[in-house]
């Protein structure tokens, strides 16, 4: 008897945000098409791409990834894609078209998470599964978004919002079903941890930050990193998706490394200790904080060096679960989104086969 391979399930994908992470994702989909068909029986079709400058571009029969990448390489608008329909905004395009999975890889601001939050809400309310690296919408409304996914039978994954794609959120949520999270501590910002590591090697704060900027780890304006706001967003994501508790920015105490005096920095390194920006969720002690502080040898965060990030979660009845890995880079974020996309596509394909 000759085995017959299962036909690949077609999955329509819309990608909102064709920047560095979006481009990496498109290349990954194109590069792994054969593997996706052979190993997962998936045929991913990019039916829409969008960005803030050029709007939302859609082709029902699918858009060639090579055409998108060629336009991007030439500095041209995705609006120049041939035989497509176009809307001025991603939200308008999503409302007028159909897709199975939305990949949302834009960057929304901390004060309202828009327009990314509206993209995610619209998709989930219409039963469209979502993979996102856009952290502020998840930070500000993660519990609501998770609830919407459940109510409308859609998938929702946001692995790249914390630790840039190191497998964390799925492990600490779905991977620990039935266990109760008690408290969490983590090093969540790669830029700040690099700065702290260099200061331990006797570089000044200013020199260490300049090195991080030169290495592409820190933005020209590094305020969100060194003031602790980026870690606050990630702590809020963890609270929503692991603890099921929605926080506001004001709920989290914050003292970034930029707030330390020279004497404070010296004190943090006294007695062989190391400086870390520690994010803490401890409901029992009513403690929610992101704080640059000293950690002693033996602390799980003591050995977290350079651009590595780590999270230590205490759960009942397992005890302490620790996950560490690289915490920065568009390739890592792109891989996290790609993994989320594959998981969501496999789930939709499985449901389609059961309902057939």
N, C-alpha and C positions, 0 to 999 in steps of 0.2 A: 504494500500500500504506500502510495506517495503522499507525504505530508503536504498540505496546502497552507501557505502562510496566510494569516488573517489579513484582511484588507485594512489599510491604514484609515483611521478615523479622521476626517477633515475637521480642523479646529480653526475658527476665524479669530484673528488677533488684531487688536488696535493698539498702536503704540503712541502714547502722548508724551512727548519730550524726546526729540531726536538730537540731544546733546551728546556729550562724551559717553555717558552710560548707555543711552539709547542706541548710539552707533555700535558700541561694543556688543550689545544684545543682538542687534540685527545681524552682525557678522557671525555671532555664535549660532544663531538659528540657521543661517545660510551654510555655515561650515559643517553643521551636524545634521543636516537634513536626512542623509542616508541612515545615520545611527538612530534618529528619531523614528524613522519608518521601521527599521529592522528590529530594534530593541523594544520600542514602546508602541508600535503600530499607530503612530501619529503623523499627520500631515498638517503642519502649521502653515496657515495662509495669512500673510499680512494684508488685511483689507483696508487699513487706514494708518496714516502717520500724521502727526501734528506737532507744531511748536508754536511758541508765543508770537513769533514774528510773521509767520507765513500761514497760519490758520490750520484747518483740518482738511486733509485730502483723502478721498475714499474711492476705491474701485471694488465693486462687488466681487469680481472674479479674481481679485488678488493683485497686489502691487509687487513688482520685481524688486527685491532687495538691492540688487546690483544697480538699478536705476536710482534709487534713493541715495546710495553711497556715492555714486558718481556725481550727483548734483551737489551733495555736501562737500565733496573733495574740490569741486570747482567753485565753491562759494556761492552757488546758485540757490534759488528758492525751491523748496519742495512743491510749491504751487506750480512749478513748471512740468511736473509729471504729466505725461500725456494720458488721454482717455480717462480722466478722473473727474469726480465731482468735488467741489470745494466749499467750505463754510468758513466764516471769519474767525470763529473760536472753536476750541475743542468741545466745549459743552454743547454748542449748537450742532456740531457734527455728530456727537454721540447721540443726541436726541433724535436725529433724523436718519440714523443708520442702525444696522444690526451687527453685533459681534458676539463672540462667546467669551472672550477674555480681554479685559482692559489691562494693559501694562502702563502704569503711570509713573514716569521717572523725571518729572519736573522738580523744581525746588520752590516751595511755597514759604512765605514769611511766617514768623512766629506769632504775629498779632492776630491773624485770622485763618491761616492755613489755606488761603485762596490763591488761585482758582482750583488747586488740587483737591481740596476737600469736596467741592461741588462735583468734580469729576468722579470721585470715589462714591459719593452718595448716590449720584444718578445711576452709575453702573450697578451697584448692589441692589438698589430698589427695583431694577429691571431684570434681576436674575443673572447679571453678567458677573463672572468671577473677576477678581482683582489681584494683581501682583504689583507692589509699589515699593519704591525706595525713597519716597517723599515723606520725610519723617514728621514734619510739623502737623499735617492733617491727622496722622495716626496719634501723635502726642496729644493733640487737642480733642480728639473725638474717637479714640481707639475702641472704647467700649461700645459706643453707638454703632461704629462701622462693623464690629464683630456681631452685634445683635442684628443689624440689617442683613448681613450675610446669612445668618441662621434663619431669619424670617423668610428670606426669598430664595433659599436653596442655592446659594452661590458660595464659591470659595473666596477666602480672603487671606492673603499671605503678605508679609511685610518684612522678610528676613533682613533685607539690606538697610533697614532703618536703624539698626543697632549692630555695631561691630562689622559693618561693611560686608555682610554676606557670610561671615563665619557662622556655621550652623548653630544657632542659639535659640531663637524664639520658638521654633517648632519643637526643639528638644525640651524646653522649659514649660511648654504649654501642652501640646498634644502628647509629647513623650512622657509626661508625668501625670497623665489623666488618673484621677483617683487619689493622688497625693495632694496634701495641702501646703502651699507655699507659706513660710513663716516670716522670713526676712532675707534681704538681698544686699550684697555689697559688690561694687564693681568699679573697674577702671574703664571708662567708656569713650575717652577721647584720645586718639592716637597722637595728635599734634601736641597736646599738653604733656602726654607721657614721654614723648621724645624730648621735649624741653626739660622735664624733670630729670630724665636720664642724663642729659648733657650737663645739667647743673651738678649732678652727683659726681661728674668727672671734672668738676671745678670750672666749667664755663659759666660766665655771668648769665643772668636771665636775658638781658638784651641780646647777647651774642647767640645764645641757644635759640631764641625766637627767630633771629635773623637767619640762622642755619636752617631752621624748619621752613622758613619762607623760600629760601634758595632751593631747598629740596622739593618744593611743591607741596609740602605737607600743610602749610599755613597760607591763608589768603593774604593779600596785600593789607587788608584790614582784618586782623586776627581776633577782633573783639569777641565774637561769639564763642571762640574756642577758649581763650585765656580768661574770659570773665565767667566761664562755666555754663553759658546758656545752651551750648550744644549738648553738653552732658545732661542738663535739665530735660531737654527734649527726649533724650534716650531713656532717662529714668521714667518719664511720663509714659513712654511707649511700653516699657517693661511693666509698669504698674497696671496699665490698661489690659495688656494681652496676657500677662502671667498671673497677676493678682485679681484682675477683673474690677479694678477700682480706677475711676476716672479722676485725674488730678487737673488742677489749674496751675499755671506757672507760679502764681503767688503762694501756692501750697508748699513749694520746695525752697528750703533755705539754701542760699548760694554764696559761696566765697571762692572765687576762682584764684588761680595762681597769680594773676595780675594784682590781686589785693594784698599780697604778702610783702612785707618790708624786707630789706636786706637782712635785718636781725632775725626776722621770722623765718627766712629761708635757712639761715645758719642754724637756728634752733631745730628745724625739722630734720637736719642731717646729723644732729648731735647723737652720740652714743651708738653710732653705726646704723641709725635708722635711715629710711629713704622717704623722699617726698612723693606723694601721689595725690591726684585729684580723685577722691573717693565719692562715689554715688551710693547712697544708702536708702533702702526702704525697710523700715522696721515698724510695722503697724502696732506691735505690742507696746513699744516705747513711744509711739506717736512721733517717730522721727523720719522725716523726709528731707534729705539734704544732698547737696553737691558741695564738697568742701576740700580744698587743698590742705592736706594734713600729713603728719608723719606716720609711717607704719614701721613696725618693728620686725626683726627677723622672726620667722615662724608664721607671720601673717600670710594668708594665701595671695595677697596682692603685692607682697614684698619683692617677688622675683619677676614681676611683670615689667619688662624693660622695653625701651625703644618704642616702636609703633605698635607693639602688641597690646591687646585689650584682654580683659578677663572679667568674668562674673562668677560670684560664689553665691549660691542659693541654698538656704536651709529649708528643707521640706520634711513634713511629717507623713510617713514614718521613716523615710530613707536616710535622713541626716543631711549632710552637706554634699551638694553637687556643684562641681566647678567646671567651667568651660573657658578656654582661652584660645586666642588665635589672632591673626593680623587684623588691624582695625582701620585701615585706610587704603584708598586707591580705587580708581574707577573700574579697574579690572575685577577687583574683589566685589564691588557693588554690582557690577554687571553679572558676575557669576551667581551672586545671590538671587538676583531677579530671574536669571535664566533657570535656576533650580526651582524657584517658585512657579515659574511659568510651566515647566515640565510637570510638576506635581499637580497643578490645577488642570492642565490639559489631560493628564492621565485620568483624573477623577471624572472629568466631563465625558471622556471617551468611554469609561467604564459604565457610567450611568446611561449613556446612549445605547450601549450594547445590551444592557439589561432591559431597557424600555423597548427595544426593537422587536 
